[in-house]
Amino acid sequence: MTVLPILEIGHPTLRERARELTAEELAAPETQRLIDEMIETMRDAAGAGLATNQIGRPLRIAVAEVDHNRRYPYKPPIPLTVFVNPVIEPLDDELVAINEGCLSVPDLRGEVRRHVSVRVSYLDRDGGEHDEVKRGLTAGTFQHEVDHLDGVLFCDRADPRTLATWEQFERFHRDAFVERITEFAERVGS
Ligand code: NI
């Protein structure tokens, strides 16, 4: 098992736009190994997702998985998803404020307004084409990861007055956020 170092805010690679991969590049053994290492690194860090910029290889690949996540226990499950050359398109104008964190932005959380419903088009690790609708917190996770591939961090989009350390989030904001987002998740069915 290989756990890769995760770049932290201030590293210039986090600010690059990752480039698309060709079919040949995706099939290459080194790319497939990189995908395995990204999955192992995400799981080791208890992240909900990880994008290539965060491990210093700006190709358009991200991974996501949520299964009783200890950083985000209120997030609905996401089966392991490898998304290559993803394109996100909002389905309507509805937004929801989601409290986010990021493995590349240590000890900071904040509220980001995300689209509630998005269409995500991507290739899986075998080059298969997918075109899926994501909603609610899961849509937020996909928007966060595709932002990474465009060199954007959640704190760029966060309302600065909502920024908090993880300890102060737990102490003062967690209960209200979880109550609001749980009601929201029940309403949108995500
Ligand atoms: Ni992140």
Boltz pocket constraint, residues with backbone or C-beta under 6 A from the ligand:
constraints:
  - pocket:
      binder: B
      contacts: [[A, 49], [A, 101], [A, 102], [A, 103], [A, 104], [A, 144], [A, 148]]
      max_distance: 6.0
